[in-house]
Amino acid sequence: MKRLVEIRSQEFLCRERAARDSERRVFWLAQAEEWEQRALDEIAYHFRECNLAQGERNAA
């Protein structure tokens, strides 16, 4: 989950920059969206791994 915290931090920084940099606001918001998608992918990966581990324990 440490990776998720790092990803969310990057997303937050991009959103902060978007708020402060009106000339490149669209760019920073797009970057934030990319980081948000990475966070969602990381969460999905974590749940898949947990479900696989649970399935292996149940099969044993």
N, C-alpha and C positions, 0 to 999 in steps of 0.2 A: 504494500500500500504506500510505501515511501515514494515510489515512482508516480503514483496518482497525485500525491501532494505536490511533487515537483511540476507535474504537468499543469495542475490547477494554478500554481503560482505563476507560471509563464502566461497562462490565459489572463490572469488578473493584471499582470504587468502590461500586457497588450491593451487591455481595456482602459487602464490608467493612461497610457500613452494616447489612446484615441481621444480621451477626454481633454487632454492637454495640447494635443497637436491637431488643430482644426484643419490645417492644410493636408495632412495625411490621415485624417480620421478614418476614411474608408479602408485604407490599407491596414491600419492597426486593428480595425474591427474584423477584417477578413482573417488576419493572423490569429486573433482571439478565437474566431470560429474554428479554425484549424486545430488549435490547442484543445478546444472544447470537444471536438470530434475524437481527438486522441485520448482524452479522458474517458469518453464513453466507450471507446474500443478497449481501453485498459480495464474498465469495470467489467465489460463483457468477458474478456479473457480471464479475469480473476474468477468469475462465476463458473465459467467452463471448467477451469482447473479444479475448483472446489467440487463441482458435480462429478467430474471424472474420479477424483479421489474418493468421494462418497460411494460411487458405484463400485469401485474396486474393493472397498471395505465390505460392502454388502454382498459381493460375490464370493468373498473368502469364507 
